[in-house]
Amino acid sequence: MFNGKKVSKDSPIINTLGSLDEVNSWLGIVGGFTEVQKDLMTLSSILAGAKLTFPLSKTKDLERKIDKLEKLLPKLKGFVIPQGKSAKLHFARSLVRRAERAVVAIPNIQHTNPDTLIYINRLSDYLFMKARES
């Protein structure tokens, strides 16, 4: 941790950092998400105690991309069954959702920049839209 304190391997923060690392690794397999991967590294650093800021513009950028994709894609009329290439993106989305649940479970989360949680939530929506696009 950036504060120099030792933390148990079963602590909520270590669980969260591991979840974000899984997302980052999987996005590396999927490919094409380098900026998101950098954002995840920054978020992990912040959650680990680094005195960094996470710009709201990153979240707004994801929201713009979601809106653009939503305009291009047909309206959903049923459930989406992950298959083929889109399944990799759906898996990434499910990893992001798990990471989001882990962030919420961190004690004293109110001390964390709320923009981190919003970004993670928007990221899962973005990956859902990218999966629909593929």
N, C-alpha and C positions, 0 to 999 in steps of 0.2 A: 504494500500500500504506500501511497505517496507520503503519508504522515509518519512513516517509519514504524508503525505499530504492527505487530504480528497478528494475523487473523486466522482463525480456525478454518480448515478446509471445508467444513460443513456450514459456514456462516452464510447468511443470505447474500451478502455482497460478493462472495466468491462464487456462489451459485449464479448470480446475475452476470458476473464477468465471464464465466464459462459459457453461459447461454449466448451472450453477445459474440463471443469468440466462435461458437458454432455457426452462427449466422454469417459472420465474416468469412469463415472458411468455406461454407457452402456457396456463398456468392462468388468466391474465387473459382469454384468448380463451374458454376453457371456461366461466368464470364460477363464482361460488359458493365460491371457495377463498381469500378474502381473508386469513384467519388463517394459512393455510399459506403464502401469499405473504409475509406479514410474517415468519414463521419462516424462510423461505428467505433473506430479506434479512439477518436476524440471523446465520444460519449463514454467509452470504457474508462478512459483516463480520468474524466470528470467524476465518474462514479467511484473510482479508486482514490479520489481525494486530490487530484491535480487541480490547481487553481487556474483553470481555463474557462473560457466562456464558449457557449455554443450559440451561434447566431440564429435568430428566429428566421432569417432569410433562407436557411437550409430547409426548414419545414415548409415555408411558403413556396419554395422551388418544387418540392415534392407535390404540394397541392396543385400547382399549376400543371405539372405533368399528369397528375391524376385527371384533372378536368379536361385536358387535351385528349387523353385516351378515351375518356368517357364519351366525348362527342363523336369520336371515330368508330367506336364499337357499338354493335347492336344491343338493344335493351335485353337484359337477362329475363328469361321466361321460365327458368327452372334452376335446378342445382347444377353446379359445375363438377364434372367428374375429372379429376386430374389424370392426364394421360400424356405420353410422349414428352416432348420438350417442356410443355407447360407444367408437367408434374414436378420438374425440378424447381420451378418458380413457386409452385404451390407448397412444396416442401420448405423452401426458404421462408415463405410467408408464415407457415406454421411454426418455424423456429423463431421468427420475430415475435409472434404472439406469445410463445413461451417466455422469451426474454422480457416482454412487456409485463407478464404476470410476475416474473422474478423481480423486476424493478419495483413494482407496487409492493412487494413483500419485504422490501428493505426497511428495517426500522428507521424511524426519523427521516422518512423520504421527503418530508416537507423542507428539509435543508438542501435538497438537490434542486438544481435548476428545473422548474416544471417544463421548460422547453424540451428537455431530453425525453421525457415521457411522451409528449405530443409528437415529437419526431418519430419515435419508435412506433407509435400508433399509426401515423401517416405512412410509414415505410411498409407496414403490412398491407395497407390499402393499395399502395403503389405496386407492390409485387403481385397482388391479386389482379390488378389491371394489366400488368405486363404479361401475366400468365394467360389472361383472356386474349391478349393481342397475339400471342405466339401460336 
